[in-house]
Amino acid sequence: MSFPPRDRTPMVEPVPLKVWERCEVVHDGDEFFQKLAAAVDAATVSVDVEFYIVATDRTGMWFLDVLTRAVRRGVVVRLLIDGIGSSGFARQCGEKAKAAGILLRVFHEPPWERWGWWSGPGGVPEKRYTWRRLVRRLNHRNHRKVCIIDRRTAFVGSFNVTKYHLVSEMGAAAWRDTGVIVEGDEVVALTDTFEDVWVRLLQRLKRKFRRKRVQTSPLVRLNVTGKQRRENYLDLLVRLLRARRRIWITNAYFVPDGSLLRALSVVAREGVDVRILVPGFSDVVFIPWVTAAFHFGLLSAGVKIFEYRGSVLHAKTMVIDEWGLIGSSNLNHRSLLHDLEADIVVTNDEALEEMSTQFAQDLNRSVEVTLENWHQRPRLERFLGRVLLWFRYVM
């Protein structure tokens, strides 16, 4: 992809800035889930939940109890989990959740699983798959972390329902994550896309069905369709190229494509403060090796790179001048091409200030990567990182 000169107007204009009625950024997992539980307890009509991972640990069981209490009050609770990320929960807790009155569905369950409570939507057995369709199905995951309360309030971010995000459970080893609580009319976009996936799971055995029309919003970034994916990515590139002051990126799985790398390099050479915070160690052991394969080119262009050393870094945030982004999307091929993601655009001043403050605090717990210490990395790690780049399409 070629980029327009900086003094020209890009063909695609970024959408105009709007603000949420409420926008609260939360970096602490205990606080995030306490506020989520309070919101669920206060719900009067509906609770729509989708998580990539709902674990079977104490946190997962606690969350199941929170949803069960809402059902007992007459609230309609729908829980959408991923067939790979939450396979253990589906296996061990599916019957209990359905018995409690929770409406539960699984996104793309693997065909080798045999859950007694789940034989496909409406109890219809799954049909057989060709190898090609099976691989595509397994590679297409629901990576969102979203909870919508009464179609008015939404909790979005990178927190999964597992103990690893909680200081109360893990202490100093708790993962570094970020979530956001938003309220306003724009939440309807999240509600519509939840409904769209929920209905598709019910009707997927039919050859044709009419998709629910999902409302779009400049404050919600979704990637259900290929068109949405392309528009979001092009909009991001335009915003990067138009940055005048800062680009601060925190990302757990930084495996970018060439267009993103070139955009970051261009603006860094022009004097924009470009900083990228990546994990020093990860839950996926080889990710730091792969990310390091991009360091040399970025550092040579003037990009500043930091490796977080406090614990596992799992957050996905971005600040471009006075525009922010919080959600589940990584800067890798999985989020760009394969998985369902949900991100919230942040333009409220207080929320942006909170994001900036947290970024500065994270840098204090990080080690800056320089060209000198990059060359000092073990040769085996650098070699494996280069080799693994051949598989970045599925990373």
C-alpha positions as CSV (number, residue, x, y, z in Angstrom):
1,M,0.0,0.0,0.0
2,S,1.4,3.4,-0.9
3,F,0.8,6.4,1.3
4,P,-0.2,9.9,0.2
5,P,2.1,12.8,0.9
6,R,1.4,14.5,4.2
7,D,0.3,17.8,2.5
8,R,-2.5,16.0,0.6
9,T,-6.0,15.1,1.8
10,P,-6.4,11.3,2.1
11,M,-9.1,9.8,0.0
12,V,-10.7,8.4,3.2
13,E,-11.5,11.0,5.9
14,P,-11.5,9.9,9.5
15,V,-14.9,9.9,11.1
16,P,-15.7,13.0,13.1
17,L,-15.1,13.0,16.9
18,K,-18.0,12.3,19.3
19,V,-18.1,11.7,23.0
20,W,-19.7,9.1,25.3
21,E,-22.3,10.2,27.9
22,R,-20.1,8.2,30.3
23,C,-16.6,6.8,29.6
24,E,-14.7,5.3,32.5
25,V,-11.3,3.6,31.9
26,V,-10.4,0.8,34.3
27,H,-7.0,-0.9,34.6
28,D,-7.5,-3.0,37.6
29,G,-9.2,-6.4,37.1
30,D,-10.7,-6.6,40.6
31,E,-12.3,-3.1,40.1
32,F,-13.5,-3.9,36.6
33,F,-15.3,-7.1,37.7
34,Q,-16.7,-5.6,40.9
35,K,-18.3,-2.8,38.8
36,L,-19.5,-5.3,36.3
37,A,-21.2,-7.4,39.0
38,A,-22.8,-4.3,40.4
39,A,-24.2,-3.4,37.0
40,V,-25.5,-6.9,36.5
41,D,-27.1,-6.8,39.9
42,A,-28.8,-3.5,39.0
43,A,-30.0,-4.7,35.5
44,T,-33.8,-4.7,35.0
45,V,-34.3,-6.0,31.5
46,S,-31.4,-7.8,29.9
47,V,-27.7,-8.8,30.2
48,D,-25.9,-9.8,27.0
49,V,-22.4,-11.2,27.6
50,E,-19.7,-12.5,25.2
51,F,-16.3,-13.5,26.3
52,Y,-13.5,-15.4,24.6
53,I,-12.6,-17.1,27.9
54,V,-14.8,-17.9,30.8
55,A,-12.7,-20.1,33.0
56,T,-13.8,-22.8,35.4
57,D,-11.7,-21.4,38.2
58,R,-13.1,-19.5,41.2
59,T,-13.6,-16.3,39.1
60,G,-15.6,-18.2,36.5
61,M,-17.8,-19.8,39.1
62,W,-18.3,-16.4,40.8
63,F,-19.4,-14.9,37.5
64,L,-21.8,-17.7,36.8
65,D,-23.4,-17.0,40.2
66,V,-23.7,-13.3,39.4
67,L,-25.5,-14.1,36.1
68,T,-27.7,-16.6,37.9
69,R,-28.8,-14.0,40.4
70,A,-29.9,-11.8,37.6
71,V,-32.0,-14.6,36.0
72,R,-33.8,-15.2,39.4
73,R,-34.9,-11.5,39.3
74,G,-36.5,-12.0,35.9
75,V,-33.7,-10.5,33.8
76,V,-33.0,-12.1,30.4
77,V,-29.4,-13.2,30.5
78,R,-27.7,-14.4,27.3
79,L,-24.1,-15.8,27.4
80,L,-22.1,-16.3,24.2
81,I,-18.8,-18.0,24.7
82,D,-16.1,-19.2,22.3
83,G,-15.8,-22.9,21.5
84,I,-12.1,-23.0,21.9
85,G,-11.4,-20.3,24.5
86,S,-14.2,-21.5,26.8
87,S,-14.3,-25.2,25.9
88,G,-13.6,-26.2,29.6
89,F,-16.5,-24.0,30.8
90,A,-18.9,-25.4,28.2
91,R,-17.8,-29.0,29.1
92,Q,-18.1,-28.6,32.9
93,C,-20.6,-25.8,33.5
94,G,-22.9,-25.8,30.4
95,E,-25.6,-28.0,32.0
96,K,-25.5,-25.9,35.2
97,A,-25.8,-22.6,33.3
98,K,-28.8,-23.8,31.3
99,A,-30.4,-25.2,34.4
100,A,-30.1,-21.8,36.0
101,G,-32.0,-20.3,33.1
102,I,-29.1,-18.6,31.4
103,L,-29.5,-18.7,27.6
104,L,-26.1,-20.1,26.5
105,R,-24.6,-20.5,23.1
106,V,-21.2,-21.5,21.8
107,F,-19.4,-19.8,18.9
108,H,-17.9,-22.3,16.5
109,E,-17.5,-25.3,18.9
110,P,-14.9,-27.8,17.8
111,P,-16.5,-30.9,16.2
112,W,-14.5,-33.3,18.5
113,E,-16.3,-31.9,21.6
114,R,-19.4,-33.8,22.8
115,W,-21.2,-31.7,25.3
116,G,-24.4,-33.3,26.5
117,W,-26.3,-30.1,26.7
118,W,-25.2,-28.8,23.3
119,S,-25.7,-30.5,19.9
120,G,-25.9,-27.4,17.9
121,P,-28.5,-24.6,17.8
122,G,-31.9,-25.7,18.7
123,G,-30.6,-29.2,19.5
124,V,-29.9,-30.0,15.9
125,P,-26.8,-32.2,15.4
126,E,-23.9,-30.5,13.6
127,K,-23.4,-31.5,10.0
128,R,-20.1,-32.8,8.8
129,Y,-17.4,-30.5,7.5
130,T,-15.0,-30.7,4.7
131,W,-11.3,-30.2,5.8
132,R,-11.2,-26.8,4.2
133,R,-14.3,-25.6,5.9
134,L,-13.3,-27.1,9.2
135,V,-9.9,-25.3,9.2
136,R,-11.7,-22.0,8.4
137,R,-14.2,-22.6,11.1
138,L,-11.5,-23.4,13.7
139,N,-9.5,-20.4,12.7
140,H,-12.4,-18.0,13.1
141,R,-12.9,-17.2,16.8
142,N,-15.0,-14.8,18.9
143,H,-12.3,-12.9,20.7
144,R,-14.6,-10.2,22.1
145,K,-14.9,-9.3,25.8
146,V,-18.2,-7.5,26.0
147,C,-21.1,-7.2,28.5
148,I,-24.1,-5.1,27.7
149,I,-26.5,-4.1,30.5
150,D,-30.1,-3.1,29.6
151,R,-28.9,-2.2,26.1
152,R,-27.6,1.1,27.6
153,T,-24.3,0.4,29.4
154,A,-21.4,-1.6,28.1
155,F,-18.2,-3.1,29.6
156,V,-15.6,-3.7,26.9
157,G,-11.8,-4.4,27.0
158,S,-9.3,-7.2,27.2
159,F,-10.3,-8.8,30.5
160,N,-11.4,-12.4,30.3
161,V,-13.3,-14.1,33.1
162,T,-10.3,-15.7,34.7
163,K,-8.2,-15.3,37.8
164,Y,-5.2,-14.2,35.9
165,H,-6.6,-10.6,35.7
166,L,-7.2,-10.3,39.4
167,V,-4.7,-8.9,42.0
168,S,-6.8,-10.5,44.7
169,E,-6.1,-13.9,43.1
170,M,-2.6,-13.5,41.6
171,G,-1.0,-10.7,43.5
172,A,1.8,-9.0,41.7
173,A,1.6,-11.6,38.9
174,A,-1.9,-10.4,37.8
175,W,-1.9,-9.5,34.1
176,R,-1.9,-5.9,33.0
177,D,-5.2,-5.2,31.2
178,T,-7.5,-2.3,30.4
179,G,-11.2,-2.1,30.1
180,V,-13.7,0.7,29.6
181,I,-17.3,1.3,30.8
182,V,-19.4,3.4,28.5
183,E,-23.0,4.6,28.4
184,G,-24.9,6.3,25.6
185,D,-27.0,5.7,22.5
186,E,-24.0,4.4,20.7
187,V,-24.2,1.2,22.7
188,V,-26.8,0.1,20.2
189,A,-24.0,-0.9,17.8
190,L,-22.7,-3.4,20.3
191,T,-26.2,-4.7,21.0
192,D,-26.9,-5.2,17.3
193,T,-23.7,-7.0,16.6
194,F,-24.3,-9.3,19.6
195,E,-27.8,-10.0,18.2
196,D,-26.4,-10.7,14.7
197,V,-24.0,-13.3,15.9
198,W,-26.5,-14.9,18.3
199,V,-29.1,-15.2,15.5
200,R,-26.5,-16.6,13.0
201,L,-25.6,-19.3,15.4
202,L,-29.3,-20.3,15.5
203,Q,-29.8,-20.2,11.8
204,R,-26.4,-21.4,10.5
205,L,-27.8,-24.8,9.4
206,K,-30.0,-23.0,6.8
207,R,-28.5,-22.2,3.5
208,K,-29.7,-18.6,3.5
209,F,-30.9,-16.2,6.2
210,R,-31.4,-12.6,6.4
211,R,-28.8,-10.9,8.5
212,K,-29.7,-8.4,11.2
213,R,-28.8,-4.9,10.0
214,V,-26.0,-3.7,12.4
215,Q,-26.0,0.0,13.2
216,T,-22.6,1.6,12.9
217,S,-21.1,4.2,15.2
218,P,-17.9,6.3,15.1
219,L,-17.4,5.3,18.8
220,V,-17.6,1.5,18.3
221,R,-15.3,-0.4,16.0
222,L,-16.5,-3.9,14.9
223,N,-15.2,-6.3,12.3
224,V,-18.1,-8.7,11.5
225,T,-17.8,-8.2,7.8
226,G,-14.8,-7.9,5.5
227,K,-15.9,-4.4,4.6
228,Q,-15.8,-3.4,8.2
229,R,-12.3,-4.8,8.6
230,R,-11.0,-2.9,5.6
231,E,-12.6,0.3,6.6
232,N,-11.3,0.1,10.2
233,Y,-7.8,-0.6,9.1
234,L,-7.7,2.1,6.5
235,D,-9.1,4.6,9.0
236,L,-6.4,3.6,11.4
237,L,-3.6,4.1,8.8
238,V,-5.0,7.5,8.0
239,R,-5.1,8.5,11.6
240,L,-1.5,7.4,12.1
241,L,-0.3,9.3,9.1
242,R,-2.2,12.4,10.3
243,A,-0.8,12.3,13.8
244,R,0.9,15.5,14.8
245,R,2.0,15.0,18.4
246,R,1.9,11.4,19.7
247,I,1.2,7.8,18.9
248,W,1.3,5.7,22.1
249,I,0.5,2.0,21.5
250,T,0.1,-0.8,24.1
251,N,-0.4,-4.2,22.5
252,A,-0.1,-7.7,23.8
253,Y,0.5,-9.4,20.4
254,F,2.3,-6.9,18.2
255,V,2.8,-8.8,14.8
256,P,1.9,-6.0,12.3
257,D,1.8,-6.1,8.5
258,G,3.9,-4.0,6.2
259,S,1.4,-1.1,5.9
260,L,1.3,-0.5,9.6
261,L,5.1,-0.7,9.9
262,R,5.6,1.8,7.1
263,A,3.0,4.2,8.6
264,L,4.7,4.2,12.0
265,S,8.1,4.7,10.4
266,V,6.9,7.6,8.3
267,V,5.5,9.6,11.2
268,A,8.4,8.8,13.5
269,R,10.8,10.2,11.0
270,E,8.8,13.4,10.8
271,G,9.1,13.9,14.6
272,V,5.9,12.5,16.0
273,D,6.4,10.8,19.4
274,V,5.8,7.2,18.5
275,R,6.1,4.8,21.4
276,I,5.1,1.1,21.4
277,L,4.8,-0.9,24.6
278,V,4.9,-4.7,24.2
279,P,5.3,-7.7,26.6
280,G,8.7,-8.6,27.9
281,F,7.2,-12.0,28.5
282,S,3.9,-13.4,27.4
283,D,1.3,-16.1,28.0
284,V,2.3,-17.2,24.5
285,V,6.0,-17.8,25.0
286,F,7.2,-17.1,21.5
287,I,5.3,-13.8,20.9
288,P,8.1,-11.6,22.3
289,W,10.6,-13.3,19.8
290,V,8.3,-12.6,16.9
291,T,7.7,-9.0,18.0
292,A,11.4,-8.5,18.3
293,A,11.8,-9.3,14.6
294,F,10.2,-5.9,13.9
295,H,12.3,-3.9,16.3
296,F,15.3,-3.1,14.2
297,G,13.4,-1.4,11.4
298,L,11.2,0.6,13.8
299,L,14.1,1.6,16.0
300,S,16.0,2.8,12.9
301,A,13.1,5.0,12.0
302,G,13.0,6.6,15.4
303,V,10.2,4.6,17.0
304,K,10.7,4.1,20.7
305,I,10.0,0.5,21.9
306,F,9.5,-0.6,25.5
307,E,9.1,-4.1,27.0
308,Y,6.9,-4.4,30.0
309,R,8.4,-6.3,32.9
310,G,5.9,-6.0,35.6
311,S,3.8,-9.1,34.7
312,V,2.1,-10.4,31.6
313,L,1.0,-7.5,29.5
314,H,-2.4,-8.3,27.9
315,A,-3.9,-4.8,27.3
316,K,-4.8,-3.5,23.8
317,T,-4.9,0.3,23.8
318,M,-3.8,3.2,21.6
319,V,-3.7,7.0,21.9
320,I,-3.3,9.0,18.7
321,D,-3.2,12.7,19.6
322,E,-6.6,13.2,21.2
323,W,-8.2,10.0,20.0
324,G,-8.0,6.7,21.9
325,L,-8.9,3.1,21.4
326,I,-9.6,0.3,24.0
327,G,-10.8,-3.2,23.3
328,S,-9.9,-6.7,22.3
329,S,-8.0,-6.1,19.0
330,N,-4.4,-7.0,18.7
331,L,-2.2,-5.5,16.0
332,N,-1.8,-8.9,14.3
333,H,-3.2,-11.0,11.5
334,R,-5.7,-12.8,13.8
335,S,-7.5,-9.6,14.7
336,L,-7.1,-8.1,11.2
337,L,-8.3,-11.1,9.2
338,H,-9.9,-13.8,11.4
339,D,-11.3,-13.1,14.8
340,L,-14.4,-11.2,15.9
341,E,-13.3,-8.1,17.9
342,A,-14.9,-5.1,19.6
343,D,-13.2,-1.8,20.4
344,I,-14.3,1.4,21.9
345,V,-13.2,4.8,20.6
346,V,-12.3,7.2,23.4
347,T,-12.5,10.9,22.9
348,N,-13.6,12.1,26.4
349,D,-10.9,14.3,27.9
350,E,-10.8,12.6,31.4
351,A,-10.6,9.1,29.9
352,L,-7.8,10.1,27.6
353,E,-5.9,11.6,30.5
354,E,-6.4,8.4,32.4
355,M,-5.0,6.4,29.5
356,S,-2.0,8.7,29.2
357,T,-1.3,8.5,32.9
358,Q,-1.4,4.7,32.9
359,F,0.9,4.6,29.8
360,A,3.5,6.6,31.7
361,Q,3.2,4.3,34.7
362,D,3.6,1.3,32.5
363,L,6.8,2.7,31.0
364,N,8.2,3.0,34.5
365,R,7.9,-0.7,34.8
366,S,9.4,-1.4,31.4
367,V,12.8,-1.6,29.8
368,E,13.5,0.5,26.7
369,V,14.7,-1.4,23.6
370,T,17.6,0.2,21.8
371,L,19.6,-0.8,18.8
372,E,22.5,-1.7,21.1
373,N,20.6,-4.1,23.4
374,W,18.6,-5.5,20.4
375,H,21.9,-6.8,19.0
376,Q,22.7,-8.4,22.3
377,R,19.6,-10.6,22.2
378,P,20.4,-14.4,22.0
379,R,20.9,-15.4,18.4
380,L,18.6,-18.4,18.9
381,E,15.7,-16.1,19.9
382,R,16.3,-13.8,16.9
383,F,16.5,-16.8,14.6
384,L,13.3,-18.4,15.9
385,G,11.5,-15.0,15.7
386,R,12.3,-14.8,12.0
387,V,11.3,-18.4,11.4
388,L,7.9,-17.9,13.2
389,L,7.2,-14.9,11.0
390,W,6.3,-17.4,8.2
391,F,3.3,-18.3,10.3
392,R,2.1,-14.8,11.2
393,Y,-1.0,-15.3,9.1
394,V,-2.5,-17.4,11.9
395,M,-0.9,-15.4,14.8
